Amino acid sequence: MSYPVTYYCPHCGTLVELERDGYLADKAVTPYPLEGWTYVAPAESFEDEDDVDGVRFVCGESDGVVWDPRDGVRGTDVGGDRDGDGDGGGEVDGDDPGCGEPFYLSFVRYDEGREVDPRAESELVEIDPDPRPSGPRGPSGPSGIGDAGDSDGGFW
């Protein structure tokens, strides 16, 4: 049995509805693909496929999904109000929904029973390994503060 699941375009907020199986293993929706993940179009088979790690959408253009610009996020200036009367309803006023930019639904991936972290591993960077001081020696500060003289320590 499948269920309609909705996602937002991270670029413009357009809502997309995709039919999904009952068990979801979604990781994230991002404006960029995760490094090492394999994506397919929403019209292709992706549920329970071992070589598929996510779905690539083109906002407002991908087939196999339902695009709904009345998501309450975009507002009337980008097509959120279909007939221009401010209530968010009516017929489409000419433009297709969406911005045309790609975005990606990534599924959770496992490697040897552990969840794969999509962030690239960072390298340990040692900055200035030289044990010598990195700057010139200079005066320790303004004189006169706390001295027995008449100075109040100010610059005026």
DSSP file (Angstrom, degrees, kcal/mol; ACC not computed):
  #  RESIDUE AA STRUCTURE BP1 BP2  ACC     N-H-->O    O-->H-N    N-H-->O    O-->H-N    TCO  KAPPA ALPHA  PHI   PSI    X-CA   Y-CA   Z-CA
    1    1 A M              0   0    0      0, 0.0    21,-0.6     0, 0.0     2,-0.3   0.000 360.0 360.0 360.0 138.9    0.0    0.0    0.0
    2    2 A S  E     -A   21   0A   0     19,-0.2    19,-0.2    20,-0.1    17,-0.1  -0.786 360.0-158.8-113.9 158.9    1.3    3.5   -0.8
    3    3 A Y  E     -A   20   0A   0     17,-3.1    17,-3.0    -2,-0.3     2,-0.4  -0.965  26.7-107.8-133.7 146.5    0.7    6.8    0.8
    4    4 A P  E     -A   19   0A   0      0, 0.0     2,-0.4     0, 0.0    15,-0.2  -0.639  37.2-174.3 -76.5 129.3    1.0   10.4   -0.4
    5    5 A V  E     -A   18   0A   0     13,-2.6    13,-3.1    -2,-0.4     2,-0.3  -0.975  10.4-146.6-123.6 137.4    4.0   12.1    1.2
    6    6 A T  E     -A   17   0A   0     -2,-0.4     2,-0.3    11,-0.2    11,-0.2  -0.810  14.7-178.0-110.9 148.4    4.8   15.8    0.7
    7    7 A Y  E     -A   16   0A   0      9,-2.3     9,-2.8    -2,-0.3     2,-0.4  -0.962  21.3-127.2-137.5 152.2    8.1   17.7    0.5
    8    8 A Y  E     -A   15   0A   0     -2,-0.3     7,-0.2     7,-0.2     6,-0.1  -0.818  23.4-118.1-100.9 141.5    9.0   21.3    0.1
    9    9 A C     >  -     0   0    0      5,-2.3     4,-2.0    -2,-0.4     5,-0.1  -0.667  20.3-145.2 -70.3 125.4   11.4   22.7   -2.6
   10   10 A P  T  4 S+     0   0    0      0, 0.0    -1,-0.1     0, 0.0    93,-0.0   0.633  94.5  54.6 -70.8 -11.1   14.3   24.2   -0.6
   11   11 A H  T  4 S-     0   0    0     90,-0.1    92,-0.0     3,-0.1    -2,-0.0   0.904 132.1  -2.3 -85.9 -45.7   14.7   26.9   -3.2
   12   12 A C  T  4 S-     0   0    0      2,-0.1    86,-0.1    89,-0.1    66,-0.0   0.510  90.9-111.2-129.7  -9.2   11.1   28.4   -3.4
   13   13 A G     <  +     0   0    0     -4,-2.0    61,-0.2     1,-0.3    60,-0.2   0.518  55.6 159.7  89.6   4.9    8.9   26.4   -1.1
   14   14 A T        -     0   0    0     -6,-0.1    -5,-2.3    59,-0.1     2,-0.4  -0.378  38.3-127.1 -62.2 138.6    6.7   24.7   -3.7
   15   15 A L  E     -AB   8  68A   0     53,-1.3    53,-2.8    -7,-0.2     2,-0.4  -0.733  24.6-169.5 -91.9 134.2    5.0   21.6   -2.3
   16   16 A V  E     -AB   7  67A   0     -9,-2.8    -9,-2.3    -2,-0.4     2,-0.5  -0.976   9.5-150.4-124.3 138.9    5.4   18.2   -4.1
   17   17 A E  E     -AB   6  66A   0     49,-2.8    49,-2.2    -2,-0.4     2,-0.4  -0.937  16.0-178.2-112.0 128.4    3.4   15.1   -3.4
   18   18 A L  E     -A    5   0A   0    -13,-3.1   -13,-2.6    -2,-0.5     2,-0.4  -0.983  28.7-122.2-128.0 133.6    5.1   11.7   -4.0
   19   19 A E  E     +A    4   0A   0     45,-0.4     2,-0.3    -2,-0.4   -17,-0.0  -0.638  41.0 178.6 -75.6 126.2    3.5    8.3   -3.5
   20   20 A R  E     -A    3   0A   0    -17,-3.0   -17,-3.1    -2,-0.4     4,-0.1  -0.891  30.7-104.2-129.2 156.3    5.6    6.3   -1.0
   21   21 A D  E     -A    2   0A   0     -2,-0.3   -19,-0.2   -19,-0.2   -18,-0.1  -0.221  46.7 -97.6 -67.8 169.6    5.5    2.8    0.6
   22   22 A G  S    S+     0   0    0    -21,-0.6     2,-0.6     1,-0.1    -1,-0.1   0.792 108.5  66.8 -63.8 -30.6    4.5    2.6    4.2
   23   23 A Y  S    S-     0   0    0      2,-0.0     2,-0.4     0, 0.0    -2,-0.2  -0.841  70.0-166.2 -98.6 121.0    8.0    2.5    5.6
   24   24 A L        +     0   0    0     -2,-0.6    -2,-0.0    -4,-0.1    -4,-0.0  -0.878  19.1 177.4-108.1 136.5   10.0    5.8    5.1
   25   25 A A        +     0   0    0     -2,-0.4    83,-3.2    83,-0.0     2,-0.3  -0.420  24.7 162.6-128.3  55.7   13.7    6.0    5.5
   26   26 A D  E     +C  107   0B   0     81,-0.3    81,-0.3     1,-0.2     3,-0.1  -0.571  18.9 180.0 -80.9 138.6   14.2    9.7    4.5
   27   27 A K  E     -     0   0B   0     79,-3.7     2,-0.3     1,-0.4    80,-0.2   0.847  58.0 -36.2 -98.5 -56.1   17.4   11.5    5.5
   28   28 A A  E     -C  106   0B   0     78,-1.4    78,-3.2     2,-0.0     2,-0.5  -0.990  37.7-126.4-165.2 159.1   17.0   15.0    4.1
   29   29 A V  E     +C  105   0B   0     -2,-0.3    76,-0.2    76,-0.2   -21,-0.0  -0.991  43.1 170.6-113.4 121.6   15.7   17.2    1.4
   30   30 A T  E     -C  104   0B   0     74,-2.4    74,-3.0    -2,-0.5     4,-0.1  -0.893  46.5-125.8-132.0 157.4   18.5   19.4    0.1
   31   31 A P  S    S+     0   0    0      0, 0.0    -1,-0.0     0, 0.0   -22,-0.0   0.482  99.4  45.0 -79.1  -0.5   19.2   21.8   -2.8
   32   32 A Y  S    S-     0   0    0     72,-0.2    72,-0.2    71,-0.0     2,-0.2  -0.955  93.6-101.1-138.1 154.2   22.3   19.8   -3.7
   33   33 A P        -     0   0    0      0, 0.0     2,-0.3     0, 0.0     3,-0.0  -0.505  39.0-112.9 -75.3 147.0   23.0   16.1   -4.0
   34   34 A L    >   -     0   0    0     -2,-0.2     3,-1.9     1,-0.1     2,-0.2  -0.590  41.6 -97.8 -76.4 140.9   24.8   14.3   -1.1
   35   35 A E  T 3  S+     0   0    0     83,-0.4    -1,-0.1    -2,-0.3     3,-0.1  -0.401 107.5  11.4 -64.5 125.9   28.3   13.2   -2.1
   36   36 A G  T 3  S+     0   0    0      1,-0.3    -1,-0.3    -2,-0.2     2,-0.2   0.319  97.0 124.0  90.9  -7.7   28.2    9.5   -3.0
   37   37 A W    <   -     0   0    0     -3,-1.9     2,-0.5    81,-0.1    -1,-0.3  -0.610  53.8-139.9 -86.0 147.5   24.4    9.2   -3.2
   38   38 A T        -     0   0    0     -2,-0.2    15,-3.1    -3,-0.1    16,-0.9  -0.936  21.1-165.6-109.8 127.6   22.7    7.9   -6.3
   39   39 A Y  E     -d   54   0B   0     -2,-0.5     2,-0.3    14,-0.2    16,-0.2  -0.834   8.3-170.1-117.3 150.4   19.5    9.6   -7.4
   40   40 A V  E     -d   55   0B   0     14,-1.6    16,-2.8    -2,-0.3     6,-0.0  -0.879  35.8 -91.2-129.0 164.2   16.7    8.7   -9.8
   41   41 A A    >   -     0   0    0     -2,-0.3     3,-1.5    14,-0.2    16,-0.1  -0.391  40.0-112.9 -69.5 153.6   13.7   10.6  -11.2
   42   42 A P  T 3  S+     0   0    0      0, 0.0     4,-0.1     0, 0.0    -1,-0.1   0.738 115.9  60.3 -64.0 -21.6   10.5   10.3   -9.2
   43   43 A A  T 3  S+     0   0    0     20,-0.3     2,-0.1     2,-0.1    21,-0.1   0.684  94.0  81.4 -78.2 -17.1    8.8    8.4  -12.1
   44   44 A E  S <  S-     0   0    0     -3,-1.5     2,-0.4     1,-0.1    -4,-0.1  -0.421  98.1 -89.2 -83.9 163.4   11.5    5.6  -11.9
   45   45 A S        +     0   0    0      1,-0.2    -1,-0.1    -2,-0.1    -2,-0.1  -0.580  59.5 147.5 -72.8 126.2   11.4    2.8   -9.4
   46   46 A F    >   +     0   0    0     -2,-0.4     3,-1.3    -4,-0.1     2,-0.3   0.550  33.0 103.4-134.2 -21.5   13.2    3.8   -6.2
   47   47 A E  T 3  S-     0   0    0      1,-0.3     3,-0.1     3,-0.0   -27,-0.0  -0.518 101.4  -4.2 -70.5 131.2   11.5    2.0   -3.3
   48   48 A D  T 3  S+     0   0    0     -2,-0.3     2,-0.5     1,-0.2    -1,-0.3   0.713  93.5 142.2  59.8  25.4   13.5   -1.0   -2.0
   49   49 A E    X   -     0   0    0     -3,-1.3     3,-1.1     1,-0.1    -1,-0.2  -0.859  44.3-151.7 -95.4 127.1   16.1   -0.6   -4.8
   50   50 A D  T 3  S+     0   0    0     -2,-0.5    -1,-0.1     1,-0.2    -2,-0.1   0.797  93.8  48.6 -68.8 -28.8   19.7   -1.3   -3.5
   51   51 A D  T 3  S+     0   0    0      2,-0.0     2,-0.5   -12,-0.0    -1,-0.2   0.304  95.9  85.1 -97.0  10.6   21.4    1.0   -5.9
   52   52 A V    <   +     0   0    0     -3,-1.1   -13,-0.2    -6,-0.2    -3,-0.1  -0.955  42.4 172.4-116.5 126.6   19.1    4.0   -5.3
   53   53 A D        -     0   0    0    -15,-3.1    54,-3.1    -2,-0.5     2,-0.3   0.390  64.0 -22.9-111.4   0.5   19.8    6.4   -2.5
   54   54 A G  E     -dE  39 106B   0    -16,-0.9   -14,-1.6    52,-0.3     2,-0.4  -0.990  63.3 -87.9 174.4-177.6   17.3    9.1   -3.3
   55   55 A V  E     -dE  40 105B   0     50,-2.4    50,-3.0    -2,-0.3     2,-0.6  -0.959  25.3-148.1-121.6 133.9   15.0   11.0   -5.7
   56   56 A R  E     - E   0 104B   0    -16,-2.8     2,-0.3    -2,-0.4    48,-0.2  -0.909  18.9-170.4-103.4 120.6   16.0   14.0   -7.8
   57   57 A F  E     - E   0 103B   0     46,-2.9    46,-2.2    -2,-0.6     2,-0.5  -0.790  19.8-149.8-104.3 150.0   13.2   16.5   -8.5
   58   58 A V  E >>  - E   0 102B   0     -2,-0.3     3,-2.7    44,-0.2     4,-2.0  -0.984  43.4-107.9-113.9 114.5   13.2   19.4  -10.9
   59   59 A C  T 34 S-     0   0    0     42,-2.6    41,-1.3    -2,-0.5   -44,-0.0  -0.144  93.7  -8.1 -53.9 117.3   10.8   21.9   -9.2
   60   60 A G  T 34 S+     0   0    0     39,-0.1    -1,-0.3    38,-0.1     7,-0.1   0.338 130.5  67.4  82.5  -6.0    7.5   22.1  -11.0
   61   61 A E  T <4  +     0   0    0     -3,-2.7    -2,-0.2    35,-0.1    -1,-0.1   0.680  64.1 106.2-120.3 -24.9    8.7   19.9  -13.9
   62   62 A S     <  -     0   0    0     -4,-2.0     3,-0.4     1,-0.1     2,-0.2  -0.310  60.7-134.3 -65.3 141.1    9.4   16.3  -12.8
   63   63 A D  S    S+     0   0    0      1,-0.2   -20,-0.3     3,-0.0     3,-0.1  -0.509  80.9  48.5 -87.5 161.9    6.8   13.7  -13.9
   64   64 A G  S    S+     0   0    0      1,-0.3   -45,-0.4    -2,-0.2     2,-0.3   0.531  99.2  79.0  87.9   7.4    5.3   11.1  -11.6
   65   65 A V  S    S-     0   0    0     -3,-0.4     2,-0.5   -47,-0.1    -1,-0.3  -0.878  77.9-115.1-137.4 168.6    4.5   13.6   -8.8
   66   66 A V  E     -B   17   0A   0    -49,-2.2   -49,-2.8    -2,-0.3     2,-0.5  -0.949  25.3-152.6-109.1 123.8    1.8   16.1   -8.0
   67   67 A W  E     -B   16   0A   0     -2,-0.5   -51,-0.2   -51,-0.2   -53,-0.0  -0.841  13.6-177.8 -97.7 129.3    2.9   19.7   -7.8
   68   68 A D  E     -B   15   0A   0    -53,-2.8   -53,-1.3    -2,-0.5    -2,-0.0  -0.906  13.7-176.3-130.4 102.7    0.9   22.0   -5.6
   69   69 A P        +     0   0    0      0, 0.0     2,-1.8     0, 0.0     3,-0.3   0.616  69.0  87.8 -75.4  -9.8    1.9   25.7   -5.4
   70   70 A R        +     0   0    0      1,-0.2    10,-0.1   -55,-0.1    11,-0.1  -0.420  49.7 129.1 -86.1  64.3   -0.8   26.4   -2.7
   71   71 A D  S    S-     0   0    0     -2,-1.8    -1,-0.2     4,-0.1     9,-0.0   0.493  71.3-122.3 -99.5  -4.7    1.6   25.6    0.1
   72   72 A G  S    S+     0   0    0     -3,-0.3    -2,-0.1     8,-0.2   -59,-0.0   0.503  95.0  80.7  79.6   2.1    1.2   28.7    2.3
   73   73 A V  S    S+     0   0    0    -60,-0.2   -59,-0.1    -4,-0.2   -60,-0.1   0.810  83.4  50.2-105.8 -44.2    4.9   29.4    2.1
   74   74 A R  S    S-     0   0    0     -5,-0.3     3,-0.3   -61,-0.2     4,-0.2   0.820  89.0-154.5 -74.1 -32.8    5.5   31.2   -1.2
   75   75 A G    > > -     0   0    0      1,-0.2     5,-2.3     2,-0.1     3,-0.9  -0.170  38.2 -58.6  83.4 178.9    2.8   33.8   -1.1
   76   76 A T  G > 5S+     0   0    0      4,-0.3     3,-0.9     1,-0.2    -1,-0.2   0.712 123.0  68.5 -75.8 -20.5    1.1   35.6   -3.9
   77   77 A D  G 3 5S+     0   0    0     -3,-0.3    -1,-0.2     1,-0.2    -2,-0.1   0.658 107.3  37.9 -76.3 -13.1    4.2   37.2   -5.4
   78   78 A V  G < 5S-     0   0    0     -3,-0.9    20,-0.3    -4,-0.2    -1,-0.2   0.099 129.9 -80.1-123.4  23.0    5.5   33.7   -6.6
   79   79 A G  T < 5S+     0   0    0     -3,-0.9    -3,-0.2     2,-0.1    14,-0.1   0.541  90.6 125.6  98.7   5.9    2.3   32.0   -7.7
   80   80 A G  S   <S+     0   0    0     -5,-2.3     2,-0.7     1,-0.1    -4,-0.3   0.797  70.2  60.9 -68.8 -27.0    1.0   30.8   -4.3
   81   81 A D  S    S-     0   0    0     -6,-0.4    12,-0.1     1,-0.1    -1,-0.1  -0.901  74.5-164.3-101.1 112.8   -2.3   32.5   -5.0
   82   82 A R  S    S+     0   0    0     -2,-0.7     8,-0.2     7,-0.2    -1,-0.1   0.825  82.8  25.6 -73.3 -33.3   -3.7   30.9   -8.1
   83   83 A D  S    S-     0   0    0      6,-1.3    -1,-0.2     9,-0.1     7,-0.1   0.420 102.6-116.7-114.1   2.8   -6.4   33.4   -9.1
   84   84 A G  S    S+     0   0    0      5,-0.2     6,-0.1    -3,-0.1    -2,-0.1   0.529  83.2 112.4  82.6   5.7   -5.0   36.6   -7.6
   85   85 A D  S    S-     0   0    0      4,-0.2    -1,-0.1     1,-0.0     5,-0.1   0.420  86.7-112.9 -94.6   4.4   -7.8   37.3   -5.1
   86   86 A G  S    S+     0   0    0      3,-0.1   -10,-0.1     1,-0.0    -1,-0.0   0.379  93.9  98.2  89.4  -4.9   -5.7   36.6   -2.0
   87   87 A D  S    S-     0   0    0      2,-0.1     3,-0.1     0, 0.0    -1,-0.0   0.493  89.3-120.4 -97.3  -1.1   -7.4   33.5   -0.8
   88   88 A G  S    S+     0   0    0      1,-0.3     2,-0.1   -17,-0.0    -6,-0.1   0.513  78.9  95.6  81.3   4.7   -4.9   31.0   -2.3
   89   89 A G        +     0   0    0     -8,-0.1    -6,-1.3    -7,-0.0    -1,-0.3  -0.299  42.6  69.8-111.8-163.8   -7.5   29.2   -4.5
   90   90 A G  S    S-     0   0    0     -8,-0.2     2,-0.2    -7,-0.1    -8,-0.1  -0.323  83.3 -33.0  91.9-171.9   -8.8   29.3   -8.0
   91   91 A E  S    S-     0   0    0      1,-0.1     2,-0.1    -2,-0.1    -2,-0.0  -0.477  73.7 -84.7 -86.0 157.2   -7.3   28.4  -11.3
   92   92 A V        -     0   0    0     -2,-0.2    -1,-0.1     1,-0.1    -9,-0.1  -0.394  35.5-139.1 -60.8 133.1   -3.6   28.7  -12.2
   93   93 A D        -     0   0    0      2,-0.2    -1,-0.1   -12,-0.1     3,-0.1   0.038  58.5 -75.0 -89.9  27.8   -2.9   32.2  -13.4
   94   94 A G  S    S+     0   0    0      1,-0.3     2,-0.2   -12,-0.0    -2,-0.1  -0.275 103.8  91.9 119.3 -47.6   -0.6   31.2  -16.3
   95   95 A D  S    S-     0   0    0      1,-0.1    -1,-0.3    -2,-0.0    -2,-0.2  -0.574  73.9-117.9 -86.9 145.3    2.7   30.2  -14.8
   96   96 A D        -     0   0    0     -2,-0.2    -1,-0.1     1,-0.1     2,-0.1  -0.434  39.4 -98.6 -72.1 153.8    3.6   26.6  -13.9
   97   97 A P  S    S+     0   0    0      0, 0.0     3,-0.1     0, 0.0    -1,-0.1  -0.392  82.5  37.5 -69.7 152.3    4.3   25.9  -10.2
   98   98 A G  S    S-     0   0    0    -20,-0.3   -38,-0.1     1,-0.1    -2,-0.0  -0.049  79.3-100.4  96.3 165.4    7.9   25.8   -9.1
   99   99 A C        -     0   0    0      2,-0.2   -39,-0.1   -85,-0.0    -1,-0.1   0.503  48.1-119.2-103.6  -8.8   11.2   27.5   -9.9
  100  100 A G        +     0   0    0    -41,-1.3   -40,-0.1     1,-0.3    -2,-0.0   0.468  69.7 131.6  83.6   0.8   12.7   24.8  -12.2
  101  101 A E        -     0   0    0    -43,-0.1   -42,-2.6     1,-0.1    -1,-0.3  -0.618  59.0-114.9 -86.4 145.6   15.7   24.2   -9.9
  102  102 A P  E     + E   0  58B   0      0, 0.0     2,-0.3     0, 0.0   -44,-0.2  -0.501  35.3 176.4 -75.9 148.7   16.7   20.7   -9.0
  103  103 A F  E     - E   0  57B   0    -46,-2.2   -46,-2.9    -2,-0.2     2,-0.4  -0.961  18.0-130.9-147.2 164.9   16.5   19.4   -5.4
  104  104 A Y  E     -CE  30  56B   0    -74,-3.0   -74,-2.4    -2,-0.3     2,-0.6  -0.951   8.7-157.1-131.8 130.4   17.1   16.1   -3.8
  105  105 A L  E     -CE  29  55B   0    -50,-3.0   -50,-2.4    -2,-0.4     2,-0.4  -0.930  26.5-162.6 -98.4 117.4   15.3   13.7   -1.4
  106  106 A S  E     -CE  28  54B   0    -78,-3.2   -79,-3.7    -2,-0.6   -78,-1.4  -0.864   4.8-145.8-107.8 135.8   18.0   11.5    0.2
  107  107 A F  E     -C   26   0B   0    -54,-3.1   -81,-0.3    -2,-0.4     2,-0.2  -0.542  32.4 -90.9 -91.7 161.4   17.3    8.3    2.0
  108  108 A V        -     0   0    0    -83,-3.2     2,-0.4    -2,-0.2    -1,-0.1  -0.542  44.9-156.5 -68.7 134.5   19.1    6.9    5.0
  109  109 A R        -     0   0    0      7,-0.4     7,-2.9    -2,-0.2     2,-0.4  -0.896   4.2-156.6-115.6 147.2   22.1    4.7    3.9
  110  110 A Y  E     -F  115   0C   0     -2,-0.4     2,-0.4     5,-0.3     5,-0.2  -0.954   8.0-170.0-123.5 143.4   23.7    2.0    5.9
  111  111 A D  E >  S-F  114   0C   0      3,-2.9     3,-1.4    -2,-0.4    -2,-0.0  -0.962  81.4 -18.7-131.9 114.7   27.2    0.5    5.6
  112  112 A E  T 3  S-     0   0    0     -2,-0.4     3,-0.1     1,-0.3    -1,-0.1   0.879 129.5 -50.7  54.1  42.4   27.8   -2.7    7.7
  113  113 A G  T 3  S+     0   0    0      1,-0.2     2,-0.4     0, 0.0    -1,-0.3   0.408 117.9 106.8  82.4  -2.3   24.9   -1.9    9.9
  114  114 A R  E <  S-F  111   0C   0     -3,-1.4    -3,-2.9     1,-0.0    -1,-0.2  -0.888  76.1-109.2-112.4 141.7   25.8    1.7   10.7
  115  115 A E  E     -F  110   0C   0     -2,-0.4     2,-0.4    -5,-0.2    -5,-0.3  -0.459  34.1-124.0 -67.0 134.6   24.2    4.8    9.3
  116  116 A V        -     0   0    0     -7,-2.9    -7,-0.4    -2,-0.2    -1,-0.1  -0.675  16.1-136.1 -82.7 128.8   26.4    6.6    6.7
  117  117 A D        -     0   0    0     -2,-0.4     4,-0.1     1,-0.1    -1,-0.0  -0.756   8.1-151.7 -83.5 122.1   27.0   10.2    7.6
  118  118 A P        +     0   0    0      0, 0.0   -83,-0.4     0, 0.0     2,-0.2   0.672  67.2  98.4 -72.9 -14.4   26.6   12.3    4.4
  119  119 A R  S    S-     0   0    0      1,-0.1    -2,-0.1   -85,-0.1     2,-0.1  -0.526  84.5-110.3 -74.1 138.6   29.0   15.0    5.5
  120  120 A A        -     0   0    0     -2,-0.2     2,-0.2     1,-0.1    -1,-0.1  -0.395  37.0-104.3 -66.1 142.0   32.5   14.6    4.1
  121  121 A E        -     0   0    0     -4,-0.1     2,-0.2    -2,-0.1    -1,-0.1  -0.460  36.9-132.4 -68.0 137.5   35.1   13.6    6.7
  122  122 A S        -     0   0    0     -2,-0.2     2,-0.3    -3,-0.1    -1,-0.1  -0.613  12.3-125.2 -92.1 152.9   37.2   16.5    7.7
  123  123 A E        -     0   0    0     -2,-0.2     2,-0.6     1,-0.0    -1,-0.0  -0.720  25.8-110.9 -93.8 145.5   41.0   16.4    7.9
  124  124 A L        -     0   0    0     -2,-0.3     2,-0.5     2,-0.0    -1,-0.0  -0.662  38.4-164.1 -74.3 121.5   42.9   17.4   11.0
  125  125 A V        -     0   0    0     -2,-0.6     2,-0.6     2,-0.0    -3,-0.0  -0.936   9.8-154.0-114.0 128.3   44.7   20.6   10.2
  126  126 A E        -     0   0    0     -2,-0.5     2,-0.5     0, 0.0    -2,-0.0  -0.898  12.9-152.2-102.5 119.2   47.5   21.9   12.3
  127  127 A I        -     0   0    0     -2,-0.6    -2,-0.0     1,-0.2     0, 0.0  -0.796  69.0 -10.8 -96.5 129.2   47.8   25.6   12.0
  128  128 A D        -     0   0    0     -2,-0.5    -1,-0.2     1,-0.1     6,-0.0   0.964  64.0-175.0  51.5  72.3   51.3   27.2   12.6
  129  129 A P        +     0   0    0      0, 0.0    -1,-0.1     0, 0.0    -2,-0.1   0.553  48.2 113.8 -73.2  -5.2   53.2   24.1   14.0
  130  130 A D        -     0   0    0      1,-0.1     4,-0.0     2,-0.0    -3,-0.0  -0.512  62.6-147.7 -68.6 126.9   56.2   26.4   14.7
  131  131 A P        +     0   0    0      0, 0.0    -1,-0.1     0, 0.0     3,-0.1   0.619  69.2  99.5 -74.0 -10.5   56.8   26.7   18.5
  132  132 A R  S    S-     0   0    0      1,-0.1    -2,-0.0     2,-0.1     0, 0.0  -0.357  92.6 -85.1 -71.5 156.6   58.2   30.2   18.1
  133  133 A P        -     0   0    0      0, 0.0    -1,-0.1     0, 0.0     4,-0.1  -0.328  33.1-142.1 -59.0 143.2   55.8   33.2   18.8
  134  134 A S  S    S+     0   0    0     -3,-0.1    -2,-0.1     2,-0.1    -6,-0.0   0.549  76.6  43.9 -88.6  -6.8   53.8   34.1   15.8
  135  135 A G  S    S-     0   0    0      1,-0.0     2,-0.1     0, 0.0     0, 0.0  -0.854  90.9 -88.4-132.8 168.5   53.9   37.8   16.3
  136  136 A P        -     0   0    0      0, 0.0     2,-0.3     0, 0.0    -2,-0.1  -0.388  43.2-108.7 -74.2 152.9   56.4   40.5   17.2
  137  137 A R        +     0   0    0     -2,-0.1     3,-0.1    -4,-0.1     0, 0.0  -0.601  49.6 165.5 -76.8 144.1   57.1   41.5   20.8
  138  138 A G        -     0   0    0     -2,-0.3    -1,-0.0     1,-0.1     2,-0.0  -0.797  42.2 -52.1-144.5-174.9   55.7   44.9   21.6
  139  139 A P        -     0   0    0      0, 0.0    -1,-0.1     0, 0.0     0, 0.0  -0.329  45.7-128.6 -65.2 151.2   54.9   47.1   24.5
  140  140 A S        -     0   0    0      1,-0.3    -3,-0.0    -3,-0.1     0, 0.0   0.622  67.4 -66.2 -79.3 -12.3   52.7   45.5   27.2
  141  141 A G  S    S-     0   0    0      0, 0.0    -1,-0.3     0, 0.0     2,-0.1  -0.880  75.5 -33.2 150.5 179.8   50.2   48.3   27.2
  142  142 A P        -     0   0    0      0, 0.0     3,-0.4     0, 0.0     2,-0.2  -0.389  57.8-134.7 -68.5 142.4   49.8   52.0   28.1
  143  143 A S  S    S+     0   0    0      1,-0.2     3,-0.1    -2,-0.1    10,-0.1  -0.502  77.2  56.2 -90.3 165.8   51.8   53.2   31.0
  144  144 A G    >   +     0   0    0      1,-0.3     3,-1.1    -2,-0.2     2,-0.6   0.154  66.2 124.9 102.1 -18.9   50.5   55.4   33.8
  145  145 A I  T 3  S-     0   0    0     -3,-0.4    -1,-0.3     1,-0.3     3,-0.1  -0.650  91.0  -0.9 -77.7 119.8   47.6   53.2   34.9
  146  146 A G  T 3  S+     0   0    0     -2,-0.6    -1,-0.3     5,-0.3     6,-0.1   0.501 100.1 138.8  81.1   3.8   48.1   52.7   38.6
  147  147 A D    <   -     0   0    0     -3,-1.1    -1,-0.2     4,-0.1    -4,-0.0  -0.298  66.6-116.5 -74.1 165.8   51.3   54.7   38.7
  148  148 A A  S    S+     0   0    0     -3,-0.1    -1,-0.1     2,-0.1    -3,-0.0   0.583  88.1  95.8 -77.4  -9.7   52.0   57.1   41.6
  149  149 A G  S    S-     0   0    0      1,-0.1    -3,-0.1    -5,-0.0    -5,-0.0   0.068  95.7 -94.2 -72.0-173.9   51.9   60.0   39.1
  150  150 A D  S    S+     0   0    0      2,-0.0     2,-0.2     3,-0.0    -1,-0.1   0.371  82.4 122.5 -84.9   4.5   49.0   62.3   38.3
  151  151 A S        -     0   0    0      1,-0.1    -5,-0.3     2,-0.1    -4,-0.1  -0.458  48.3-161.9 -72.8 137.4   47.9   60.2   35.3
  152  152 A D        -     0   0    0     -2,-0.2    -1,-0.1     2,-0.1     3,-0.1   0.384  47.6-110.8 -94.2   2.7   44.4   58.9   35.4
  153  153 A G  S    S+     0   0    0      1,-0.3    -8,-0.2    -9,-0.1     2,-0.1   0.426  77.5 125.5  86.9  -2.3   45.3   56.4   32.7
  154  154 A G        -     0   0    0    -10,-0.1    -1,-0.3     1,-0.1    -2,-0.1  -0.336  63.9-131.9 -87.7 171.7   43.2   58.0   30.0
  155  155 A F              0   0    0      1,-0.2    -1,-0.1    -3,-0.1    -2,-0.0   0.460 360.0 360.0 -99.6  -2.7   44.3   59.2   26.6
  156  156 A W              0   0    0      0, 0.0    -1,-0.2     0, 0.0    -2,-0.0   0.442 360.0 360.0 -89.6 360.0   42.7   62.7   26.7
